[in-house]
């Protein structure tokens, strides 16, 4: 019984630690700033790679 209680406590502790670390890691999805990409213009359109003659 003590082993079961220890395993439950370990699970709860690890789940809480995981949530805390995920909130603290600073990794968040951010939108791409297209103006910082080299050689790209905002008005530039995609070009097809196929040439038909």
N, C-alpha and C positions, 0 to 999 in steps of 0.2 A: 504493500500500500504506500509505503514511503517512496518507493521508486516511481510509482505512478504520479504522486504529488510533485516529485522533483521534475519529472518530465513535463508535466503541465506547466509548472513554474518556468522552466527553461523555454518552452514554446511561447508563453506569454511575453517573457522578457525579450526574446529574439524578435517577435512580431512588433513590439513597441520600439525596439532599437532600430529595426528596419524602416519603420515609418518616420522616425525622427531623422535618420540619416538621409532618407530620400527627400525630405523637406529641406534639409540643410545643404545639400550638395551643390545647389546653384545652377544645375543643368536644366534649363527651360527651353522649349522650342521658341525660336525667335524668327521673325520674318526676314527674308533675304533683302538686303539693301542693294538693289540692282545697279544703282549708280556707282558702286564701288568696284564692280567687276571690270577688269581691264578689257579694252577693245569692244565694249558693248555700249550701244546707245539705246536709250529708252524707246526711241521711235523705230529702231531696227527690227525688222521682221525676220522670222525664221525662213531659211531658204531650203528648198528641196535638194537632196543629194543626188537625185536622178536627172539625167539630161536626156530628153527625147528629141530625136531629130527627124 
